[in-house]
Amino acid sequence: MLVGSGADALSGADLVAAALGGRTQLDLYQGRRFEVGADNKAYNQVSFERYRISLNTPPKDAVTEENVETQPLSTLWQSATGAGTATRLNPSNEAGEGQSVRQSAQAELGYRLALPWLLILGTMLAVPLALGF
């Protein structure tokens, strides 16, 4: 089982132009790749002259579970309420994943809107309790 991999002692890298669908490819030259297993401390080290890796990145305005915390409030509101789901939700998501993204957006929106109210209510409770009423 592959847990992590990385490149070490890298001599060079080139970014290949992004193709359709948000796929970006990166060419690495003269480096080493490490593969670490989850169940043991052993690892494999592979040296390479040229290695091409594909980076799948969704569009920046697409809301996924991984980037829901970094979205602006307007985008988060649209995702949480279902407005503009055709343009805002990640198009690669299946129906079940879209519901999960919506729930994550609603939870993040609730967190952002609840904190200011918590500060106001906490202050309103702390002052009378501090004065001993």
C-alpha positions in Angstrom: 0.0 0.0 0.0 1.4 3.4 -1.0 1.1 6.0 1.7 3.3 8.7 0.5 5.7 9.5 -2.3 7.9 12.4 -3.1 10.9 13.5 -5.1 14.2 14.2 -3.6 17.4 15.5 -5.1 15.5 16.8 -8.1 17.6 18.3 -10.9 14.8 19.9 -12.8 11.1 20.2 -13.5 8.9 21.4 -16.4 5.2 22.2 -16.2 3.4 20.8 -19.2 0.5 22.9 -20.5 -2.8 22.1 -18.8 -5.1 20.0 -20.9 -8.9 20.0 -21.0 -10.6 18.9 -17.8 -8.2 20.6 -15.4 -5.4 18.1 -15.7 -1.9 19.5 -15.3 1.2 17.4 -15.9 4.6 17.9 -14.4 7.8 16.5 -15.9 10.5 15.8 -13.3 14.1 15.1 -14.3 16.9 13.2 -12.6 15.5 12.6 -9.2 14.4 9.9 -6.7 11.0 8.7 -5.7 10.2 7.2 -2.3 7.3 4.9 -1.6 6.5 4.2 2.1 4.2 1.4 3.3 1.5 2.0 5.9 2.1 -1.2 7.9 5.9 -1.2 8.1 8.8 1.1 8.2 10.3 -0.2 5.0 10.4 2.0 1.9 11.3 1.7 -1.8 13.6 4.2 -3.5 13.5 4.5 -7.2 15.8 6.8 -9.2 14.6 8.2 -12.5 15.9 10.2 -15.4 12.4 11.5 -16.4 9.1 11.1 -14.6 5.7 12.6 -15.6 3.1 13.0 -12.9 -0.5 14.1 -13.5 -2.0 16.6 -11.1 -5.8 16.7 -11.1 -7.0 20.0 -9.9 -10.6 21.2 -10.0 -11.4 24.7 -11.2 -10.7 27.3 -8.5 -14.4 28.3 -8.2 -15.5 24.7 -7.8 -16.4 23.8 -4.2 -15.2 20.5 -2.9 -14.9 19.0 0.5 -11.2 19.8 0.5 -11.5 23.5 -0.2 -14.8 24.4 1.4 -12.9 26.3 4.2 -11.1 28.5 1.7 -14.2 29.7 -0.2 -15.5 33.2 0.0 -18.8 33.7 1.8 -20.7 34.4 -1.5 -19.5 31.1 -3.1 -20.2 29.2 0.1 -23.7 30.6 0.3 -24.5 29.6 -3.3 -23.2 26.1 -2.6 -25.0 25.7 0.7 -28.4 26.9 -0.7 -28.1 25.1 -4.0 -28.1 28.3 -6.1 -25.8 28.0 -9.0 -24.9 24.4 -8.4 -24.2 23.8 -12.0 -21.3 26.2 -12.0 -20.1 26.0 -8.4 -20.1 22.3 -7.5 -17.3 20.2 -8.9 -18.6 18.6 -12.1 -16.7 15.4 -11.5 -18.7 14.7 -8.4 -21.4 12.0 -8.4 -24.9 12.7 -7.0 -23.9 11.4 -3.5 -20.8 13.4 -3.4 -22.7 16.5 -4.4 -24.9 16.2 -1.3 -21.8 15.7 0.8 -20.3 18.9 -0.6 -23.5 20.8 0.1 -23.6 19.5 3.7 -20.0 20.6 4.2 -20.8 24.0 2.8 -23.8 24.3 5.1 -21.6 23.3 8.1 -18.9 25.8 7.2 -21.5 28.6 6.6 -23.1 27.8 10.0 -19.7 28.0 11.7 -18.9 31.4 10.1 -22.3 32.9 11.0 -22.4 31.5 14.5 -19.2 32.9 15.8 -20.2 36.6 15.8 -23.5 35.7 17.6 -21.5 33.7 20.1 -19.4 36.7 21.0 -22.4 38.9 21.4 -24.3 36.4 23.6 -21.3 35.5 25.6 -20.7 39.1 26.4 -24.3 39.6 27.4 -24.1 36.6 29.8 -20.7 37.4 31.2 -21.5 41.0 32.3 -24.4 40.1 34.6 -22.6 37.1 36.0 -19.5 39.2 36.7 -21.6 41.8 38.6 -23.3 39.1 40.7 -26.9 39.8 39.6 
